[in-house]
Amino acid sequence: MLNTDAKLSSHIFTDAIEKASTRDGFGKGSVEIGKNDPRVVVLCADLSESTRAEWFQKEFPERFVEMGVAEQNMATVASGMAAAGKIPFIASYAAFSPGRNYEQIRTTIALNHVPVKICGMHAGVSVGPDGATHQMLEDIGLMRMLPGMTVIAPGDSEEARKVVIAAAQTDGPVYIRFSRAVTPVFTTSETPFEIGKALQLWKSDDATIAILSTGSLGYTALVAAEALEKEGIRSTVLHVPTVKPLDEAAVLDATRRVRGVVTLEEHQAAGGFGSAIAEFLSQHQPVPMRLLGIKNMFGQSGDPDQLLEHYGLDSLHIQEAVRDLMEG
């Protein structure tokens, strides 16, 4: 059944909405699950502060392993620990893990289907000043192609906390995508989260457009939906944190009887979340689509909000895509 949260509308459109980085959710979630399960260990590649792995390190120093600048070793060591009964979380920038150690993830983790949880931090263009080398825009595509790999992009820091806890309780490998930039916290502690389930954030009667998002751009989709409603364009907004496996029933329900679908992701438009939705709908419920993401280019240094606008991932560009579909 589709996840919903009736309390969202009471706090979501306020000037005082809380903002936090999803990497903070990793820090909180890892400590929480660490207290409840002694099998949980955290490995880091010389980035414990930036990834928030240090939060776990301070609580459980005997279960924290600093691997140094050695992402390939980190993946293989974690695979061995998982085979021995541990639940390892490995943390580094997504540009380096899975960017640098993809072969080790593929061969030692995915192929053996061991429960290593791969935490790709600082993903997307909203890393900002770090520039193209550190703005990982291909990780969803890389990881969702691996057989048996679960792929999740949390929407905000609170959902990220829940994702970490759920991942530790999930069999097999999991890839979780985290951001550095602070973004609106649009879910609450009561908002349901389950791996493989989508969350309906907005639904107008007789919706003509479906906006599907993953990651922290879910809030941007909501802002666009509210603006479009004032123009008389009714929409549904579906937040899809689990890119793999997709909540197929929720996607079908959200896109049934609409004139078009817009997908939104802070990732290459090719091979990512939008591609996963297009692949599914083309076989089960074909509908005109617009895939909003990075269009065959690398990132660049800049302010996070300005970069999102530059790459067409802000509310105004979403509205423009919706109007284009309506006119088509």
N, C-alpha and C positions, 0 to 999 in steps of 0.2 A: 504494500500500500504506500502511496505517496506520502512523504513526510510533510507536515504543515506546522505552522506556529502562529496561533491566533494573536499572540501578544506582540508580534513584530511591528504592526502598524502603530502601536501606541508610543513607540519611542524612536522609530527609525528616521523620521524626517524632522530632526531637531538640530538647531545650531550647536547644541552642546553634546552631540553624539561623541562617544568615546572613540579615540583612535589608538591603535597599537599595531605592532608588527606581528605577522603570523609566526615569526621565529620565536617571539616571546611565548606563544602557545606551545611550541616545542619544549622550551625550558620548563614551563609549568607542568606540562603533561608528562615529561620524562621523570621528573621528581615524584609526581603522584603515582605513576605506575611502578616506579622503583621502590616505593614504600610498600606496595602491595604484592610485588613479585620479585623475589631475590634472584631470579634467573635473568632479569634485565641488566644489560651492561651497555655502556656507551663508549664508542671509539671515535676519536676525532683526529683530524689531520692538521694540527697546528693552528686551529681557528676556534678554540674553545669559547673565547669571549664573543666573537662575531656570530657564531652559530647558536649561542646560549647553552652549549654543552657544559659550560662551566657551572651552570646551576645544578646539574646532576653531579658534577665532579665534587662540588662543595659538600653535598649531602652524602655521597657514596664514593669516596676517593678510592676505596678498594675495588670498586666495580667500574672504574673509569680507566681507559687506556689512551694515552697520548701517543699517536703513531708518527708524529712529525709530518713533514711534507712528503708523504708516501701513500697516496690514495690507492694505488694498486695493491700494496701490501695490506692496507686497511680492509679492503674488500675480501681478500683471501683469508686473512686472519679471522675476520668476522664469520666467514663461511665455516671455518673449522670450529669456531666457538659454537655456532648454531648446531653443527653436527654433533657436538658434545653436550647439547641440552640447554645452551644459553639462548637468550633472545637479544641479539645485538642490534643496537641502533648505530649506524655510522653517519657522521655528520661532517660535511664540508660544503663549500660553495658548489652549486649545481654545475658551474663551468668545469669543475674538477671531478666531481662525483655526481652524476655519471659521465661527465665530459671526458675526463682523463682515464678513468678505469673501467670503461664500458666492457672491454673484453673480459676482465676479471669478474665483473658483475654477471655478464652473460654465462660464462663457463663455470664459475665456482659457486655462484648463488642461484641464478635462475635455472640452469640446467639440472642442478641437484635439488631444486625446490626446497631450499632451507629457509627458515624464518628470519632472514636478515631484513631489517627495516632501513632503507636507504633514504637519508634526509638531505635533499638538495636545497641548500640555502641560497639566498640572494638571487633567485631566479627572476627572469623578466627584465624589461627595460627600466622599471622603477627602482632598480639598484642605483640609477642616477649617475653621479660623477664617476663611478668606476669604469664606465665606458664599455665598448663593444666586447673586449676580451673577457669581461666578467659578467656580462648580461647574457645569461644562458637562455636561448630562445628555441632550442631544439629538443629539450629533455623529455617532454611529454611524448613526442614522436618516437624517440629512441626507446623509451621504457615501455610504451604500450605495445610495441611490436614483440616484446619478449614473452614467450609462452608462460602462462602461469603467474605473470607479474601483475599485481594490483597497483593501480596508479590513482593518486588522490591529490587534488589541489584545494586545500582549505580556503574558505571564503574570508575568514577573519581569525583573530587570535583565539577567540573562545572556541570556534570550531576546530582550529588547529590543535588545541589542547585535547579535545575529544578524539580527534583523529589519531593522535599518538597513543592514547589509551586503547582505542579500538584496534589499532595496528598490532600492538603487543599481544592482543588476544586472538589474532588472526593467523591461521596456518599459512605458511609459505611466504615468499618475499613480497615486500610492499615498497613502493616508491612514493614519497611524500614531498611535495613541492612547497617551499616556504619563501616568503619575501622579506626584504629588509625595510622597505619604506613603511611608515605607519599608515594604516588604512582604517576606514570606519568599521567599528564592531557592530554589525547589523544583526547578529544573533544573540541569544541570551543563554544563560545556564540551563534554562528549561527547553530550549529549542532542541528537537530530536535530531540525533545524528546516528546514522547506521551506514557502514560501508556498503556501497552498491545502491544507496537510496538517494534520490533527488529531493530538493526542498522547494516547494512552491512559495515564492515570495510575493507574488502579485497575480491577481486574476480578475479581469473585468468580465462582466456579462457580455456574451456574444463577441468575444475577442476575435480580432481579425489577423493579429500578428502574434507570433511567439518569439520571445527573446530568451535564448538559452546561454547561460554563462558558466564559466568555471573559475575558481580562484577568487581573488579579492575584487574583481570587476563586477561581482554580483550587485554590489551597492550602486555602482554606476548605472547598471541596467535598471535598477529601481528608480533612480533619479530620472532617467530617460522615459520610463513608463509613465511616471507621474506627469511629466511635461506633455507627453503625447496624449494622455487622457484629457488634458485641458483643450487640446485641439480636436477632440472627438475621435481620436484613434485609440481603440481599445486593444489591450494586449494582455498576454500572459508572460510572467517572468519566472523561469525555472532555473534555480541554482543547482548545478550538477557537480558537486565536489569530486565524486568518484568517476573519473574518466573511463576506467576499466576496472571491473565490469560496469557497463552502462545500466542505468535503471531504464530498461527498454519500455516497460509499461508506462512509466511517467513521461518519457519522451513522446510516445505515441499519443498519450492523452493530451499533452500540451500542444501538439502540432495537428491534432485532428480538427478539421473544418476551418483552418486558418488559411489566409491567402499567401502567407510567406513566413519564413523562419530566419532570424538573425542569430548567429552564434558569435560569442565574444570571448576572447582569450588573450592573455599577455604572453604570446608565443607565436612562432611562425604559423601563418594561416595554413600552410601546407603541412600535413602530417600530424596535426595536433588534435585538439578537442573538436574543432569544427569539422575536420575531416572524419573523425569518428562518428559524429552525428550524421554527416552527409552519407557515409558508407551505410549506416543503418537505415536511414530514411529512404535512400534510393532503392532499397530492396523491399521495404515494408510499407512505406507511405510517402511516395515522392511528392515534393513540394518545392516551389521556388525558394532559393536560399541566398543569403549574403553572409560570407564568412569574414568576420572582422578579426584581424590579427596583424602581425608583422608581415608585410608583403615582399618576400624574397630579398631581404636586406638585413644587414647587421644593425645592432644598436649603436648608440653614440652617447657621449657624456652630456649631462644636462640635469635640470631639475626634474624630479619624477613626474609631476603633474604636466609640465611642459612636454616631456617626452611622450606621455600617453596621448596628449592632444596631437602632437606631431605625427604619431603613427595611427591616428584615427581611432583611438580607443577611449575617447571621452564621451560624455552624454550627448553632445551636439552631433557628433558623427554617428552615434547609434540612431538618433532621431532621423538623420539624413538617410541612413540606410533603410529605415522603416518606411519613410516617405517614398523612397525609390521603389521599394517592393509594392507599395500600394498603387503606384502609378503604372507599374509594369503590366 
